[in-house]
């Protein structure tokens, strides 16, 4: 019988020593028709080096998983002067290239093309005829064997004529049409993406923070005075919350587009964000779409500066361990909601709608019975953020939303225990706002979180977090809402947040009633486990073509659900699945149901106080 062949590990581990010399990266990003980034990268090598191992980043920060885009790297070759160098991909670590170096080689030039996706089925679109989002980790190599903070690099990019580029990189200059920046370390480079476009505008938000936007059309950049005031308030409210800051300057990089791929990705001195085209100019109508900027700004403190110890890695090869994402992302989700309300970036009604939406989702989630919040932190690695056949039973990355409600409960416990003198604001300042001006990173473990909470208010925080985070089968975490003076309830019309996002997506969300979510054509995009529709055999991919003997319309289906309420006559649906068409009776009589949170009691509620502004307005 065969015996296993030992795996040979030939890629050196990272050491905290300087790489000799400074790499040069030059990218030609002018071919926006074909979506090509043409890369020329020069890597110095020490005298006597006979093999150079180069890596493409694999474990990308903020993605919480190995998301490197190796499949998009083509036409790769290595040279030294006129000499073509032999190379071989590592058979075990396929993101590594071994380049053989003849004697006397002191510099290697790599040339290749990053072929960015042209359609969503190929991946996230990062280049259109009017804008681009250049992410260095997707199109640069780095030498193995060194902490990435120890590798120096000098970057430059050529953009189409007339385009304006935004990034957190320092020392920008463009004397010959090619934009270059001062030398930096590779870690900072990867943490400093670029947004560039034909239609671009910058707004000064104060405190060395800017809003740098590119858009499909110039008219989409007409930010109203109320919007500018809200984003300026977001900066002051954030600084009032955390106290110290961990950036010398900060750039919100924003794409207002339905052409470029959606994104919300954190960096310490910037963030990558995409919102719907009219998110700025339709300030009232697009209220639901604007939480991404508060969320990503919070990440400068939570996740970038203060980071789980096993999510900090010396390079982009070592796997990250995600079990504390309920702090990293859960706290960020919580403060993203709070700061959106405090600043006016989102109205209080929409923020309450967001709390209602996540409360309703978690209260109706069958997957809670078998899977803990902590276990969902590993979902980015094996789930890869792809659609699941029955997401409500499988669960997904619920550490975001369940984490937010758990932290709301922690806030209310502190407020009650201290007679209102303290709250989670005090924890945020003490834990994330420390070492004002430090643009590095500071790591933490579970016990550090517990100790910091106890320093604010002594309590059994270890038991509190252990139960809510690590134990499956617990009830939905609604105690914080209830202690904050609100309760989950159900109405026949969606709340302000759910109504806005459903209208924009042209979807029909019926997850809490019939158990389905339908797209604009009546196609089932989600089927709630054990719901009436599920029991009737209606699953994702099916299409509703008829309702009670008439052709399907969203209004017709809503009316049929209302008509059946309290009765005993099933809703008659005509369902197409593949080539088969069948009449399906769904015995559901509960009417339309959408989650809301409503005020209980009288006087100032804890949630209202939490969402109230803290900083003085300029």
C-alpha positions in Angstrom: 0.0 0.0 0.0 1.2 3.6 -0.7 2.8 5.6 2.1 2.5 9.3 2.6 5.3 11.4 1.2 6.6 14.0 3.7 5.7 17.5 2.8 8.8 19.6 2.2 8.5 23.2 3.6 10.7 25.4 1.5 9.3 28.9 2.2 11.2 30.5 5.1 9.2 31.9 8.0 9.2 35.6 8.6 11.9 37.1 10.8 11.9 40.5 12.4 15.0 41.7 10.5 15.3 44.4 7.7 15.2 43.3 4.1 18.3 44.6 2.3 17.5 47.5 0.0 14.2 49.1 -1.2 11.8 47.5 -3.7 10.3 49.6 -6.5 6.8 49.1 -7.7 5.5 50.7 -10.8 1.9 50.0 -12.0 0.4 51.2 -15.3 -3.3 51.5 -14.6 -4.3 53.3 -17.8 -6.0 50.3 -19.6 -9.4 50.9 -18.1 -11.1 49.3 -21.1 -9.7 45.9 -20.5 -9.3 46.3 -16.7 -5.6 45.6 -16.7 -3.0 46.6 -14.1 0.5 46.2 -15.7 3.1 45.7 -12.9 6.9 46.2 -13.0 8.5 45.4 -9.7 12.2 45.6 -8.9 13.5 43.6 -5.9 17.1 44.1 -4.7 18.9 41.0 -3.5 21.9 40.6 -1.2 25.2 39.6 -2.6 25.6 35.8 -2.8 21.8 35.0 -2.8 21.1 32.0 -5.0 17.4 31.8 -4.6 14.7 34.5 -4.1 11.3 33.5 -2.8 8.5 35.9 -3.5 5.0 35.8 -2.1 1.7 37.2 -3.2 -0.4 38.2 -0.1 -2.8 35.4 0.8 -4.3 36.2 4.2 -5.6 39.7 3.6 -6.2 42.0 6.6 -9.9 42.9 7.0 -11.0 39.9 5.0 -10.4 37.6 8.0 -9.6 34.8 5.5 -7.2 33.8 2.7 -8.5 35.9 -0.2 -5.4 36.5 -2.3 -6.1 36.9 -6.0 -3.5 34.6 -7.4 -5.8 33.5 -10.3 -5.8 37.0 -11.7 -1.9 37.2 -12.0 -0.9 36.4 -15.6 2.1 36.8 -17.9 4.6 36.5 -15.1 8.3 36.6 -15.7 11.5 37.4 -13.9 14.7 39.0 -15.3 18.0 40.5 -14.2 19.0 42.9 -16.9 18.8 41.0 -20.2 18.9 37.6 -18.4 15.7 35.6 -18.1 15.5 33.9 -14.7 14.0 30.5 -14.1 11.2 30.3 -11.6 9.0 27.6 -10.1 5.8 27.9 -8.0 6.0 26.2 -4.7 4.0 22.9 -4.9 2.7 23.2 -1.3 2.4 27.0 -0.8 1.1 28.0 -4.2 1.2 31.7 -3.4 5.1 31.5 -3.4 7.5 31.7 -6.3 11.1 30.5 -6.1 13.4 32.3 -8.5 16.8 30.8 -9.2 19.6 33.4 -9.2 22.9 32.9 -11.1 26.0 34.2 -9.3 26.4 37.9 -9.2 22.8 38.9 -9.4 21.9 41.9 -7.2 18.5 42.8 -8.5 15.5 41.0 -9.9 12.7 42.6 -12.0 9.3 41.0 -12.0 6.7 41.8 -14.7 3.2 40.6 -14.7 -0.4 41.7 -15.3 -3.2 41.8 -12.7 -6.3 41.0 -14.8 -9.1 42.6 -12.7 -12.6 41.1 -13.0 -14.8 42.4 -15.8 -18.1 41.0 -14.4 -19.2 40.1 -10.9 -19.1 36.3 -11.6 -15.3 36.7 -11.9 -14.8 38.6 -8.6 -15.1 42.1 -7.4 -14.8 44.7 -10.1 -12.1 47.2 -9.3 -11.7 49.2 -12.5 -14.3 50.9 -14.7 -13.9 53.5 -17.5 -14.4 56.2 -14.9 -12.7 55.0 -11.7 -10.5 52.4 -10.1 -9.8 50.9 -6.7 -6.1 49.8 -6.6 -5.3 47.4 -3.7 -1.6 46.7 -3.5 -2.0 43.3 -1.9 -3.7 42.0 -5.1 -0.9 43.0 -7.5 2.5 43.2 -5.7 4.9 40.5 -4.5 7.1 40.6 -1.4 10.2 38.6 -0.3 9.6 35.8 2.1 11.5 35.5 5.3 10.9 39.0 6.7 8.2 40.8 8.7 6.4 43.0 6.2 7.1 46.1 8.3 10.8 45.4 7.6 10.5 45.5 3.8 11.0 49.0 2.2 9.2 49.9 -1.0 8.9 52.9 -3.3 5.5 52.9 -5.2 4.4 54.7 -8.3 1.2 54.4 -10.5 0.3 55.8 -13.9 -3.4 56.7 -14.2 -5.5 57.8 -17.2 -5.1 61.5 -18.1 -7.2 63.8 -16.1 -7.8 61.4 -13.2 -7.4 62.4 -9.6 -6.0 59.9 -7.1 -6.7 59.6 -3.3 -4.7 57.5 -0.8 -3.2 57.7 2.7 0.3 57.3 1.4 2.7 60.2 2.1 4.8 62.3 -0.2 2.7 62.3 -3.4 4.2 63.8 -6.5 3.6 63.7 -10.2 6.3 65.5 -12.2 6.0 63.4 -15.3 2.4 62.1 -15.3 3.3 59.1 -13.2 2.2 59.5 -9.6 4.7 58.4 -7.0 4.9 58.4 -3.2 7.7 58.5 -0.7 9.3 55.2 0.3 7.4 53.3 2.9 7.2 49.8 4.4 5.3 47.0 2.7 2.8 46.7 5.6 1.9 50.4 5.3 1.7 50.1 1.5 -0.8 47.2 1.7 -2.8 49.3 4.3 -2.9 52.3 1.9 -5.1 51.5 -1.1 -6.0 54.0 -3.8 -9.3 55.3 -5.2 -8.9 57.3 -8.4 -11.3 58.6 -11.0 -12.3 61.0 -13.7 -15.0 62.6 -11.5 -13.5 63.3 -8.0 -13.8 65.6 -5.1 -12.3 66.1 -1.6 -14.0 67.6 1.4 -12.1 68.6 4.5 -13.9 67.2 7.6 -11.5 68.8 10.1 -9.0 67.1 12.5 -6.9 66.1 9.4 -9.7 63.9 8.1 -11.0 64.1 4.5 -13.8 62.6 2.5 -12.3 61.7 -0.9 -15.0 60.6 -3.4 -15.0 59.3 -7.0 -18.3 58.9 -8.8 -19.8 57.6 -12.0 -21.0 61.2 -12.8 -20.1 64.7 -11.6 -23.6 65.4 -10.3 -23.4 62.6 -7.8 -20.7 64.6 -5.9 -23.1 67.4 -4.9 -23.0 66.7 -1.1 -25.6 69.0 0.6 -24.6 71.2 3.6 -26.4 68.9 6.0 -24.4 65.9 4.8 -21.1 67.8 5.1 -22.0 68.8 8.7 -23.0 65.3 9.6 -19.6 63.8 8.3 -17.7 66.5 10.2 -19.8 65.6 13.3 -18.9 62.0 12.7 -15.2 62.9 13.2 -15.7 64.9 16.3 -18.1 62.3 17.8 -15.5 59.6 17.2 -12.7 61.5 18.8 -14.9 62.4 21.7 -15.7 58.7 22.2 -12.2 57.3 21.9 -10.1 60.2 23.1 -6.8 59.2 21.6 -6.3 58.7 17.9 -4.1 56.3 15.9 -3.7 58.2 12.7 -1.9 61.4 11.8 -4.4 61.9 9.0 -7.3 59.9 7.8 -9.1 59.5 4.4 -12.5 58.1 3.7 -12.1 56.7 0.2 -15.5 56.5 -1.3 -16.9 55.3 -4.6 -20.4 56.4 -5.6 -21.1 53.9 -8.2 -23.2 51.0 -9.5 -20.3 49.9 -11.7 -17.5 49.2 -9.3 -17.8 46.4 -6.8 -19.2 47.0 -3.4 -16.7 47.3 -0.5 -16.3 48.4 3.1 -12.8 47.6 4.2 -10.8 49.0 7.1 -7.4 50.5 7.2 -5.7 52.5 10.0 -5.3 55.8 8.1 -8.1 55.3 5.5 -11.0 53.1 4.5 -12.4 51.7 1.2 -16.1 52.4 0.9 -18.7 52.0 -1.8 -22.2 53.4 -1.6 -25.1 53.6 -4.0 -24.8 56.4 -6.7 -27.2 58.8 -5.0 -26.2 58.2 -1.4 -24.9 61.7 -1.0 -27.2 63.8 -3.1 -30.4 62.1 -1.9 -29.7 62.7 1.7 -33.1 61.7 3.1 -34.0 58.9 0.7 -30.6 57.1 1.0 -30.3 57.3 4.8 -30.3 53.5 5.1 -27.1 53.2 2.9 -24.7 55.4 4.9 -23.6 53.2 7.9 -20.4 52.0 6.1 -18.4 55.1 6.8 -19.0 55.2 10.6 -18.3 51.5 10.7 -15.0 51.7 8.9 -13.8 54.8 10.8 -14.3 52.9 14.1 -12.0 50.2 12.7 -9.1 52.6 12.9 -9.3 52.1 16.7 -10.9 48.6 16.8 -9.2 46.0 14.6 -6.4 48.1 13.2 -4.8 49.7 16.2 -6.1 47.4 18.9 -6.2 43.9 17.4 -6.7 40.4 18.6 -3.2 38.9 19.3 -3.7 36.0 16.9 -5.1 38.1 14.2 -1.9 40.1 14.1 0.5 38.4 11.8 4.1 39.3 10.7 3.3 38.7 7.0 0.3 37.7 4.8 1.3 34.0 4.7 0.6 33.1 8.4 -3.0 32.2 9.0 -5.1 34.5 11.2 -7.1 33.1 14.1 -10.6 34.7 14.2 -12.1 33.7 17.5 -12.1 37.3 18.9 -13.9 38.8 15.9 -16.9 39.4 18.2 -14.8 42.1 19.7 -13.1 43.3 16.5 -16.3 43.4 14.5 -19.0 43.2 17.1 -17.8 46.3 18.9 -17.3 48.1 15.6 -20.9 47.2 14.5 -22.2 48.6 17.8 -20.2 51.8 17.7 -20.9 52.2 13.9 -24.7 52.4 14.8 -24.1 54.6 17.8 -21.9 57.1 16.0 -24.1 57.2 12.9 -26.9 58.4 15.2 -24.8 60.7 17.3 -23.4 62.5 14.2 -26.5 62.5 12.1 -24.9 60.5 9.3 -28.0 58.4 9.7 -31.3 59.4 11.3 -32.2 58.0 14.7 -35.2 56.2 13.1 -33.0 54.4 10.6 -30.5 53.4 13.4 -33.4 52.1 15.5 -34.5 50.2 12.4 -31.0 48.6 12.1 -31.2 47.5 15.7 -34.7 46.1 15.0 -33.6 44.3 11.9 -30.8 42.5 13.6 -33.0 41.7 16.7 -35.7 40.2 14.5 -33.1 38.2 12.5 -31.5 36.7 15.6 -34.8 36.0 17.3 -35.9 34.0 14.2 -32.7 32.2 13.5 -32.9 28.4 13.8 -29.1 28.0 13.4 -28.7 29.4 17.0 -29.7 26.0 18.3 -26.5 24.3 17.2 -23.9 27.0 16.5 -22.3 29.5 18.9 -21.3 33.1 18.1 -17.7 32.2 18.5 -18.0 29.4 15.9 -19.3 31.9 13.4 -16.0 33.8 13.6 -14.4 31.0 11.6 -17.1 31.3 8.8 -15.0 33.7 6.7 -12.3 31.0 6.3 -14.4 28.1 5.2 -17.6 29.8 4.1 -15.8 32.3 1.9 -18.8 34.6 2.0 -20.5 32.7 -0.7 -24.3 32.1 -0.7 -25.6 29.1 1.4 -28.5 26.9 0.5 -30.2 27.5 3.9 -28.4 30.3 5.5 -30.8 30.6 8.4 -29.8 27.2 9.7 -26.2 27.3 8.7 -25.6 30.8 10.2 -23.1 33.1 8.7 -20.9 35.8 10.1 -23.3 36.6 12.9 -20.5 37.9 15.2 -21.2 41.3 13.7 -24.8 41.7 14.6 -25.0 39.4 17.6 -21.9 41.0 18.9 -23.5 44.4 18.6 -26.5 43.3 20.8 -24.3 41.7 23.3 -22.2 44.9 23.7 -25.5 46.9 24.0 -26.3 44.6 27.0 -22.9 45.2 28.4 -23.4 48.9 28.1 -26.7 48.8 30.0 -25.2 46.6 32.8 -22.5 49.1 33.3 -25.0 52.0 33.3 -27.3 50.3 35.8 -24.4 49.2 38.0 -22.9 52.7 38.2 -26.1 54.7 38.4 -25.6 56.1 35.0 -22.2 57.5 35.7 -20.4 55.1 33.3 -21.1 53.1 30.2 -19.4 51.3 27.3 -18.0 54.7 26.3 -15.7 54.4 29.2 -14.5 51.0 28.1 -13.9 52.2 24.5 -11.8 55.1 25.7 -9.8 53.0 28.1 -9.3 50.0 25.8 -9.0 51.5 22.3 -8.1 55.1 22.9 -4.9 54.5 24.8 -1.5 55.6 23.6 -2.7 58.7 21.8 -0.8 59.2 18.6 0.5 55.7 18.3 0.1 54.6 14.6 1.3 51.1 15.3 -0.7 48.2 16.7 -1.5 46.9 20.2 -2.8 43.4 20.6 -5.1 41.8 23.1 -6.6 38.5 24.3 -9.9 37.5 26.0 -8.5 38.1 29.5 -7.5 41.7 28.5 -11.1 42.5 27.5 -12.4 41.1 30.8 -9.8 43.0 32.8 -10.7 46.3 31.0 -14.4 45.8 31.6 -13.8 45.1 35.3 -11.8 48.3 35.6 -14.8 50.2 34.4 -17.4 48.2 36.5 -16.6 45.0 38.5 -18.8 42.2 37.3 -18.5 38.6 36.2 -17.6 39.6 32.7 -15.8 36.4 32.0 -18.9 34.4 32.7 -21.1 36.9 30.9 -19.0 36.7 27.7 -18.4 33.0 27.9 -22.1 32.2 28.0 -23.2 34.6 25.3 -20.3 34.0 22.9 -19.3 30.4 23.3 -22.5 28.6 24.2 -24.9 27.5 21.4 -28.7 27.2 22.0 -29.1 30.5 23.9 -32.1 32.7 23.4 -31.6 35.8 21.2 -29.6 38.5 23.0 -32.5 40.9 23.4 -31.8 41.7 27.1 -29.8 44.8 26.2 -32.6 46.3 24.2 -35.1 45.6 26.9 -32.8 47.1 29.6 -32.4 50.1 27.3 -36.1 50.7 27.3 -37.1 49.1 24.0 -38.7 45.7 23.0 -38.8 43.8 19.8 -42.3 43.9 18.2 -43.8 43.1 14.8 -45.7 45.2 12.3 -47.1 44.8 8.8 -44.9 47.4 7.2 -41.0 47.4 7.3 -39.1 49.7 9.5 -37.2 52.7 8.0 -34.0 50.8 7.4 -35.5 47.6 6.0 -37.9 49.6 3.8 -35.0 51.6 2.3 -32.7 48.7 1.5 -35.6 46.6 0.1 -36.7 49.4 -2.2 -33.2 50.0 -3.5 -32.6 46.3 -4.1 -36.2 45.9 -5.6 -36.6 42.9 -3.4 -39.6 41.5 -1.5 -38.5 40.5 2.0 -40.9 38.0 3.6 -38.5 36.0 5.8 -40.5 36.6 8.9 -43.9 35.7 7.5 -44.0 33.4 4.5 -40.3 32.6 4.9 -39.0 33.8 1.6 -37.0 36.6 0.1 -37.7 37.4 -3.6 -35.9 39.4 -6.1 -37.5 41.9 -8.5 -38.5 39.0 -10.8 -40.1 36.8 -8.2 -37.0 34.5 -7.9 -36.4 33.0 -4.4 -33.0 34.3 -3.1 -33.5 32.9 0.4 -35.8 30.3 2.1 -36.1 30.4 5.8 -35.5 27.0 7.4 -38.7 25.4 8.8 -40.9 28.3 7.5 -44.3 27.8 5.8 -42.7 28.2 2.4 -39.9 25.8 3.3 -42.4 23.2 4.5 -44.2 23.6 1.2 -41.0 22.8 -0.7 -40.2 26.3 -2.0 -36.4 26.8 -2.0 -33.8 29.1 -3.4 -33.7 29.2 -7.2 -37.4 28.7 -7.6 -39.5 31.4 -9.1 -43.0 32.5 -8.1 -45.0 33.0 -11.3 -48.6 33.2 -9.9 -50.5 34.1 -6.8 -54.1 33.0 -6.1 -54.7 32.5 -9.8 -53.1 35.7 -11.1 -49.7 36.5 -12.4 -47.1 37.3 -9.8 -46.5 40.8 -8.6 -44.9 41.9 -5.3 -48.1 43.8 -4.5 -50.2 40.8 -5.3 -48.3 38.5 -3.0 -48.3 41.0 -0.1 -52.1 41.3 -0.6 -52.6 37.6 -0.6 -50.6 37.2 2.7 -52.8 39.9 4.2 -56.0 38.3 2.9 -55.1 35.0 4.4 -54.4 36.4 7.9 -56.5 34.8 10.6 -58.3 32.5 8.1 -57.9 28.9 7.0 -57.5 29.1 3.2 -53.9 28.5 2.1 -52.2 30.9 -0.2 -52.0 29.4 -3.7 -48.7 29.9 -5.5 -47.6 28.8 -8.9 -43.9 27.9 -8.6 -41.4 27.3 -11.4 -38.3 25.3 -10.6 -36.1 24.5 -13.6 -38.5 23.3 -16.3 -41.1 22.1 -13.9 -44.1 24.3 -12.9 -46.3 23.3 -9.9 -49.2 24.7 -8.0 -48.2 24.9 -4.3 -50.5 25.6 -1.4 -48.9 27.4 1.5 -51.0 27.3 4.7 -49.8 30.5 6.3 -52.2 32.7 8.2 -50.0 35.1 10.3 -50.0 38.1 8.0 -47.1 40.3 7.1 -44.5 40.6 9.8 -41.5 43.0 10.0 -39.3 43.7 13.0 -39.5 47.0 14.9 -38.3 48.0 18.3 -40.7 50.1 20.3 -40.4 52.2 23.4 -41.5 50.7 26.8 -42.1 52.8 29.9 -41.7 56.5 30.1 -38.9 59.0 30.7 -35.4 58.9 29.1 -34.7 55.4 27.8 -31.2 54.0 27.9 -31.0 53.6 24.2 -32.1 57.1 23.5 -29.4 58.4 25.8 -26.8 56.2 24.2 -27.6 57.5 20.7 -27.6 61.2 21.8 -24.8 63.4 20.6 -21.8 63.8 22.9 -19.5 66.3 21.2 -20.1 70.0 20.8 -21.1 70.9 17.2 -18.9 73.3 15.3 
